[in-house]
């Protein structure tokens, strides 16, 4: 029997055909299942390839080995569908080579070519790596094409050696390999899309719980499905009705003439779990649950049925979903607006937001490829839908409203890939400053919910807006206009000086550039016009003159976008003199993106169809138009940046760090702040540049240490820092003395500490005074949902007052290291501007890279606060650091598994 390891937790995951499997360690209770797998569920040929011959005893020997007496070096995982063991993967660590393990695989014949072996190998690789295994080895027959295909497709390097018809396979296990991670992501995408087919492209639908009462939710959904022209059969289920609206109603899902792909459950919350179980037994592959208010027990029963029968679930508390593909035409939701067919994918958590968003999109004329109301998001999430839209061949714009993230690291990784192909817009919902309250360190104070979400959106290339209105206004521009150049230089053209100035202010506030324009424009405009930016054409401008002006600006190298702002004038009552005609009669699709502002427009944004039959977004407010251009500029910048690999931090010693972390948590299971010596040891194991420090337990030791360190200190002086357990902010507590020269100054400082802090004082740290430089804050804080957040900011005692910080979720990329520095307001101090010396930027980036690696390797690192890190032209050095540890399980964000919602967890 294998010994269960903490990293071998039970997981649920998807095969390539969308089937849900449970992966868990094998134990004594599984002996018969293992025996059946290797005997009854594998053909004679499969057993020959697995055991290198035909032996009746081989299945029994495997069952005894995997499920018999405990073996310390054995790891074994089984894949289960219901009560059936469909495959197993095991490895046994070699006694003479503890970093190498012998690998074996077996999959039932009818489950071949569905990704079973590959999925098992991914999970076994994860478990083996946690046990220190770095290489898998296996003996295979040359003719075993199936297992060789599994190795080839895994994404890891494979080395083969042929010897007398047998091939010795060697697979180095590097989970950080980008090729491996990309292969895992692609397998996950294919499996996810396959599992969603029954939900978003169903061939048949049943509405369970249809009421005879007019206006009820179930009856409304049924009517909309039929009125929408769904292309497949639609059935109504209600045990207490025989017909509704003159059409037959069946008493149960089992009584239907065929198994529906999708079931919409319109039953009360108390009946949802029972209805889901019935659907699962019948073979339904997807559920939409409209009810809300499920108890924890009901949620567990619902999710248990979904996982057991491989059903994907939208909801509960869902408004429903819609699919406008002409081959499907499904409108299974109870909102008021009918989604127009189109190319925008829409997913919302709030039904009210969904109704409002669909109404605004319909009024604007933006059609929808698919709409999903996620509700409480027990299963299907924004991550799933991004992968669907990436693959459906119809969607070119994604709009999201997400109030929570079940697996933000998986979401961010998917979004980073999808945003390269299509714009992804979201409403940043749930912003709150409450996360700052009670923060123990400067780094933790920066890690508010808003900051963490913004970091996720920024790194993934997602366009984050502040409201549904801003979302629609931005979508209106991105949906029909090209992107500006990353520079973001806008020419504002108006027929009234006041509105032009307002538009210029709005552009400047949005961070857009307003370049100087050529004086030659004046020759194209009426007398008295100004060709400066904003361009004031005066009220006398006619459509022909305005059109020539726009044509000239379009070909100006100084301009990346055009914003045309017009107000109604008395001259415009004559259509021949109305400058708006320049918009109607001109092209909407130019080399540069164009938007207009009409102050007399009653709606926030609409489309104007132009002479080339393309559409021009027209806003009623200059702020909305400028904001949309800024979002377009940000997307252009994102796309212009090449994809960036994760940063490398050489010469780290994770093994030593693991020992330090484990030892501390064994001694203090609740976790806490490390003492100065342990803090230095942990940070130095990852190569972080710490100043020389000597621990002094008493006054005499402090004086001796100061004498030894003076020659290293700036101007021959030292600093003394008092310490007691649980200490956080030294300076605020008066626990720091700097610039100490003579021995008597050190003695006096220590005695002051002893008098001030009494018996709580356990000693002091003595350090040489660091040479002056730019004081920075560098740190990391672990969020239980989002993972580690790396922080860089202007530091020192005024760090919180300055509040100048850049944040990114780990693991960082090379691009993150550069942009974190440049986006600080204090960046000129680092970049050698305004007379300041250029600091050693590679040294600053190295600090961030090592913090990122440290936090990613050790989830127990709750907080690390390096403040200040003094950056100079000759390097960077940290002169004060605090680290807090707490027990947390290891989590691999790249491991394929279905998330289980908190509402369905055992309590």
Rosetta blueprint (number, residue, H / E / L):
1 X L
2 X E
3 X L
4 X L
5 X L
6 X L
7 X L
8 X L
9 X L
10 X L
11 X E
12 X E
13 X E
14 X E
15 X L
16 X L
17 X L
18 X L
19 X L
20 X E
21 X E
22 X E
23 X E
24 X E
25 X E
26 X L
27 X L
28 X H
29 X H
30 X H
31 X H
32 X H
33 X H
34 X H
35 X H
36 X H
37 X H
38 X H
39 X H
40 X L
41 X L
42 X L
43 X L
44 X H
45 X H
46 X H
47 X H
48 X H
49 X H
50 X H
51 X H
52 X L
53 X L
54 X L
55 X L
56 X L
57 X L
58 X H
59 X H
60 X H
61 X H
62 X H
63 X H
64 X H
65 X H
66 X H
67 X H
68 X L
69 X L
70 X L
71 X E
72 X L
73 X L
74 X E
75 X E
76 X E
77 X E
78 X E
79 X E
80 X E
81 X E
82 X L
83 X L
84 X E
85 X E
86 X E
87 X E
88 X E
89 X E
90 X E
91 X E
92 X E
93 X E
94 X L
95 X L
96 X L
97 X L
98 X L
99 X L
100 X E
101 X E
102 X E
103 X E
104 X E
105 X E
106 X E
107 X E
108 X L
109 X H
110 X H
111 X H
112 X L
113 X L
114 X L
115 X L
116 X H
117 X H
118 X H
119 X H
120 X H
121 X H
122 X H
123 X H
124 X H
125 X H
126 X H
127 X H
128 X H
129 X H
130 X H
131 X L
132 X L
133 X L
134 X L
135 X E
136 X E
137 X E
138 X E
139 X E
140 X E
141 X E
142 X L
143 X L
144 X L
145 X H
146 X H
147 X H
148 X H
149 X H
150 X H
151 X H
152 X H
153 X H
154 X L
155 X L
156 X L
157 X L
158 X L
159 X E
160 X E
161 X E
162 X E
163 X E
164 X L
165 X L
166 X E
167 X E
168 X E
169 X E
170 X E
171 X E
172 X E
173 X L
174 X L
175 X L
176 X L
177 X L
178 X H
179 X H
180 X H
181 X H
182 X H
183 X H
184 X H
185 X H
186 X H
187 X H
188 X H
189 X H
190 X H
191 X H
192 X H
193 X H
194 X H
195 X H
196 X H
197 X H
198 X H
199 X H
200 X H
201 X L
202 X L
203 X L
204 X E
205 X E
206 X E
207 X E
208 X E
209 X L
210 X L
211 X L
212 X L
213 X L
214 X L
215 X L
216 X L
217 X H
218 X H
219 X H
220 X H
221 X H
222 X H
223 X H
224 X H
225 X H
226 X H
227 X H
228 X L
229 X L
230 X L
231 X L
232 X L
233 X E
234 X E
235 X E
236 X E
237 X E
238 X L
239 X L
240 X L
241 X L
242 X L
243 X E
244 X E
245 X L
246 X L
247 X E
248 X E
249 X L
250 X E
251 X L
252 X L
253 X H
254 X H
255 X H
256 X L
257 X L
258 X L
259 X L
260 X L
261 X L
262 X E
263 X E
264 X E
265 X E
266 X L
267 X L
268 X L
269 X H
270 X H
271 X H
272 X H
273 X H
274 X H
275 X H
276 X H
277 X H
278 X H
279 X H
280 X H
281 X H
282 X H
283 X L
284 X L
285 X L
286 X E
287 X E
288 X E
289 X E
290 X L
291 X L
292 X L
293 X L
294 X L
295 X L
296 X H
297 X H
298 X H
299 X H
300 X H
301 X H
302 X H
303 X H
304 X H
305 X H
306 X H
307 X H
308 X H
309 X L
310 X L
311 X L
312 X E
313 X E
314 X E
315 X L
316 X L
317 X L
318 X L
319 X L
320 X E
321 X E
322 X E
323 X E
324 X L
325 X L
326 X L
327 X L
328 X L
329 X L
330 X E
331 X E
332 X E
333 X E
334 X L
335 X L
336 X L
337 X L
338 X L
339 X L
340 X L
341 X E
342 X E
343 X E
344 X E
345 X E
346 X E
347 X E
348 X E
349 X L
350 X L
351 X H
352 X H
353 X H
354 X H
355 X H
356 X H
357 X H
358 X H
359 X H
360 X H
361 X H
362 X H
363 X H
364 X H
365 X L
366 X L
367 X L
368 X E
369 X E
370 X E
371 X E
372 X E
373 X E
374 X L
375 X L
376 X L
377 X L
378 X L
379 X L
380 X L
381 X L
382 X H
383 X H
384 X H
385 X H
386 X H
387 X H
388 X H
389 X H
390 X H
391 X H
392 X L
393 X L
394 X L
395 X L
396 X L
397 X E
398 X E
399 X E
400 X E
401 X E
402 X E
403 X L
404 X L
405 X L
406 X L
407 X L
408 X H
409 X H
410 X H
411 X H
412 X H
413 X H
414 X H
415 X H
416 X H
417 X H
418 X H
419 X L
420 X L
421 X L
422 X L
423 X E
424 X E
425 X E
426 X E
427 X E
428 X E
429 X L
430 X L
431 X L
432 X L
433 X H
434 X H
435 X H
436 X H
437 X L
438 X L
439 X L
440 X L
441 X L
442 X H
443 X H
444 X H
445 X H
446 X H
447 X L
448 X L
449 X H
450 X H
451 X H
452 X H
453 X H
454 X H
455 X H
456 X H
457 X H
458 X H
459 X H
460 X H
461 X L
462 X L
463 X E
464 X E
465 X E
466 X L
467 X L
468 X H
469 X H
470 X H
471 X H
472 X H
473 X H
474 X H
475 X H
476 X H
477 X H
478 X H
479 X H
480 X H
481 X L
482 X L
483 X L
484 X L
485 X L
486 X L
487 X L
488 X L
489 X E
490 X E
491 X E
492 X E
493 X E
494 X E
495 X L
496 X L
497 X H
498 X H
499 X H
500 X H
501 X H
502 X H
503 X H
504 X H
505 X H
506 X H
507 X H
508 X H
509 X H
510 X L
511 X L
512 X L
513 X E
514 X L
515 X L
516 X L
517 X L
518 X L
519 X H
520 X H
521 X H
522 X H
523 X H
524 X H
525 X L
526 X L
527 X L
528 X L
529 X L
530 X E
531 X L
532 X L
533 X L
534 X L
535 X E
536 X E
537 X L
538 X L
539 X L
540 X L
541 X L
542 X L
543 X H
544 X H
545 X H
546 X H
547 X H
548 X H
549 X H
550 X H
551 X H
552 X H
553 X H
554 X H
555 X L
556 X L
557 X L
558 X L
559 X L
560 X L
561 X E
562 X E
563 X E
564 X E
565 X E
566 X E
567 X L
568 X L
569 X L
570 X H
571 X H
572 X H
573 X H
574 X L
575 X H
576 X H
577 X H
578 X L
579 X L
580 X L
581 X H
582 X H
583 X H
584 X H
585 X H
586 X L
587 X L
588 X L
589 X L
590 X L
591 X L
592 X L
593 X E
594 X E
595 X E
596 X E
597 X E
598 X E
599 X L
600 X L
601 X L
602 X L
603 X L
604 X L
605 X E
606 X E
607 X E
608 X E
609 X E
610 X L
611 X L
612 X L
613 X L
614 X L
615 X E
616 X E
617 X E
618 X E
619 X E
620 X L
621 X L
622 X H
623 X H
624 X H
625 X H
626 X H
627 X H
628 X H
629 X H
630 X H
631 X H
632 X H
633 X H
634 X H
635 X H
636 X H
637 X H
638 X H
639 X H
640 X H
641 X L
642 X L
643 X L
644 X L
645 X L
646 X E
647 X L
648 X L
649 X L
650 X L
651 X L
652 X L
653 X L
654 X H
655 X H
656 X H
657 X H
658 X H
659 X H
660 X H
661 X H
662 X H
663 X H
664 X H
665 X H
666 X H
667 X H
668 X L
669 X L
670 X L
671 X L
672 X E
673 X E
674 X L
675 X L
676 X H
677 X H
678 X H
679 X H
680 X H
681 X H
682 X H
683 X H
684 X H
685 X H
686 X L
687 X L
688 X L
689 X L
690 X E
691 X L
692 X L
693 X E
694 X E
695 X E
696 X E
697 X L
698 X L
699 X H
700 X H
701 X H
702 X H
703 X H
704 X H
705 X H
706 X H
707 X H
708 X H
709 X H
710 X H
711 X H
712 X H
713 X L
714 X H
715 X H
716 X H
717 X L
718 X E
719 X E
720 X E
721 X E
722 X E
723 X E
724 X L
725 X L
726 X L
727 X L
728 X L
729 X L
730 X L
731 X L
732 X L
733 X L
734 X L
735 X L
736 X E
737 X E
738 X E
739 X E
740 X E
741 X L
742 X L
743 X H
744 X H
745 X H
746 X H
747 X H
748 X H
749 X H
750 X H
751 X H
752 X H
753 X H
754 X H
755 X H
756 X H
757 X H
758 X H
759 X H
760 X H
761 X L
762 X L
763 X E
764 X E
765 X E
766 X E
767 X E
768 X E
769 X L
770 X L
771 X L
772 X L
773 X L
774 X E
775 X E
776 X E
777 X E
778 X E
779 X E
780 X E
781 X E
782 X E
783 X E
784 X L
785 X L
786 X L
787 X E
788 X E
789 X E
790 X E
791 X E
792 X E
793 X E
794 X E
795 X L
796 X L
797 X L
798 X L
799 X H
800 X H
801 X H
802 X H
803 X L
804 X L
805 X E
806 X E
807 X E
808 X E
809 X E
810 X L
811 X L
812 X L
813 X E
814 X H
815 X H
816 X H
817 X H
818 X H
819 X H
820 X H
821 X H
822 X H
823 X L
824 X L
825 X L
826 X L
827 X H
828 X H
829 X H
830 X H
831 X E
832 X L
833 X L
834 X L
835 X L
836 X L
837 X L
838 X E
839 X L
840 X L
841 X H
842 X H
843 X H
844 X H
845 X H
846 X H
847 X H
848 X H
849 X H
850 X H
851 X H
852 X H
853 X H
854 X H
855 X H
856 X H
857 X H
858 X L
859 X L
860 X L
861 X E
862 X E
863 X E
864 X E
865 X E
866 X E
867 X E
868 X E
869 X E
870 X E
871 X E
872 X E
873 X L
874 X L
875 X E
876 X E
877 X E
878 X E
879 X L
880 X L
881 X E
882 X E
883 X E
884 X E
885 X E
886 X L
887 X L
888 X L
889 X L
890 X L
891 X L
892 X L
893 X L
894 X L
895 X L
896 X L
897 X L
898 X L
899 X L
900 X L
901 X L
902 X H
903 X H
904 X H
905 X L
906 X L
907 X L
